[in-house]
Amino acid sequence: MIDLSIKHELKYRDKLRSRAEAQFEIDVLVRQAGQEFESLMDKIRENSELIAANGEVIRIDEEDPVLPIQVVKDSIRRKYEVAVAQMDINMCHTVARLLQLRNRASQLNREDGPVHKINRVISALVREQRDLIGDDDEAINSNTPPEDAIRFISNQITDLGCP
């Protein structure tokens, strides 16, 4: 009977020891959770300006501190994804416009294109000018921009008294 009583006491002692160890582990986990919660709150305070800049507000409770952060994180991620998508669209439009402009420049600059025709006209005007009036300070040359050549011709016409 004493043996049986000792066995029961040893069994209860082992159960108590096991429960004490479990309680110690629980206490350690509760302490760690409290420290992690404080660390989380510190990080939220450190980043409060960034969070507010994205138009978000975080309300944390100790029961479930992760869910509100996850919601805010997802919201900010969606905003940035939309912004990046818009930037991609704008970049595609810009690249398409750049390609259009390059194609147009290529058309204008080809051998039989308008730029070469204008340059040939200016060269012919330079030759004609040398033949008719000689070298002049206001004269045009092969490097004269088309708008200056037109202005020069208009002045010449006005000087000659033609309407």
Buried (B, 14 or more C-beta within 10 A) or exposed (E): EEEEEEEEEEEEEEEEEEEEEEEEEEEEEEEEEEEEEEEBBEEBEEEEEEBEEEEBEBEBEEEEBEEBBEEBBEEBEEEEEEEEEEEEEEEEEEEEEEEEEEEEEEEEEEEEEEBEEBEEEBEEBBEEBEEEEEEEEEBBBEEBEEEEBBEBBEEBEEEEEEE
